């Protein structure tokens, strides 16, 4: 039953992660809100608690092996056995290849790939012992290739291979792994891209919406809804999938 489940959502201080944390709490889960800055996480956790849910705030860098282990230990001790993990923490360091620094490349790989690996490895012990687990990884339509995002596209494509491998390895323990690949979602991440391109966010969104079959840009709730499905008890026969949540088909 969902009300016995504890979830960890990374990058949950804002944007998609914060909305996912609120949605899983609304589904009856206890939710650990994990992000770099614990004080910002605390605002999201407080909102969940005030709405009648259970939540704690955890400050941790998902790319730091020791911090990840400490964070997972804390969740298990203070909130409950973590059996739902949403690897959502992410950054962009966009640039055309000839201008992309090694730091830009490494930073993106570290948060998305190393972070998802460290979190999943630390949490799988709890999931396999419980005989139940749901790992949901945030990919992106950029996995299919996107100008100016060689680092991010490689990381988000890597997330898909990582997800399918976890599905293969962990399925027999009752653990599923799936990826969600959002298209354009209105968050500070896309607002920062608009700014970098010298456009207002409204113009940037309108331009994107014109290319999207459902004629609008996405919102964090659109992703939270998909996460809620993959995290549910009833989704146990759905594993190793990549769900594009992009307002239309992508290719
Ligand atoms: P966002 O608003 O920038 O939020 C990302 C969060 O992750 C931030 O709170 C950030 O903290 C945190 N974070 C960054 N590095 C971290 C680390 N090392 N350890 C822990 N937390 C870290 O981004 P978003 O738009 O909600 O995106 C969430 C996820 O969806 C990302 O994986 C992103 O790549 C993916 N996605 C987004 C879109 C979109 O259109 N928005 C589309 C496709 C995929 P700081 O603010 O302190 O850096």
Boltz pocket constraint, residues with backbone or C-beta under 6 A from the ligand:
constraints:
  - pocket:
      binder: B
      contacts: [[A, 10], [A, 11], [A, 12], [A, 13], [A, 14], [A, 15], [A, 16], [A, 17], [A, 34], [A, 35], [A, 36], [A, 37], [A, 60], [A, 61], [A, 62], [A, 63], [A, 87], [A, 88], [A, 89], [A, 90], [A, 91], [A, 111], [A, 115], [A, 138], [A, 139], [A, 140], [A, 141], [A, 181], [A, 182], [A, 183], [A, 184], [A, 185], [A, 186], [A, 187], [A, 188], [A, 189], [A, 190]]
      max_distance: 6.0
